């Protein structure tokens, strides 16, 4: 009985010894392979260079953890909102979603407003804002455009726009800074919302110039101010039609002359009309 007990004890000790040996080496008797460590080589190294990972405790001899990990032996994953080497970079995912701990890529909803790029680390350039930098700023000075919402820090919108973030284009018939100026295009057409140019039909009667903002000078009327008034008093000449607002009109048909005191006579009469300048 005593011999049996001794034999059992010896057997148990042998099994225990073999178990301990197996926990520290592979079945072929070698060290843990690169990238693994610990009892039974069951744990993974997270060193920037796994050849520098301690087979015993996973500590990196150069102290450099792989992207996505931190801590004494690089076993601690980056906390939410951070990624990269030493977890030193910040995620910029839409709706504050998790990003890849390794490279920061936002896999579900894309980049948050103000950022773009493969891993949403590129700030919007001047003149762009919003998610993926897909929107154009409309500030008078786009260096003052908020890259998140497009608001202008000095409150000044570019010509042709208005509103809290300057995304509202001028309404029909208006243009310029604050949309305060009025278009003067022929046939009441809309003008360029930035500078007021009438690109297709020219200026309406009574106006001229690059953007049709110059009123006809005294003695001129019509579209582009190309016509000459013949009123007794130039100042009585309508800039639009050239009608005598208060004067004497001479109708000359086949040598017959008639003088009429009028308040308004239209040039649409199918006869030659001469406005007397005396």
Secondary structure, DSSP 8 states (H G I E B T S, - for coil): -HHHHHHHHHHHHHHHHHHHHHHHS-TTS----TTEESGGG-EE--BSSGGGB-TTT--BTT--B-TTEESTTS-EE--TTEESGGG-EE--BGGG----TTT----SS-B-BTEESTTS-EE--TTEESBTT-EE--BSSGGGB-TTT--BTT--B-TTEESTTS-EE--TTEESGGG-EE--BGGG----TTT---TTT-B-BTEESTTS-EE--TTEESBTT-EE---SSGGGB-TTT--BSSEEEEEEETTEEEEEEES---TTSSS-EEE---
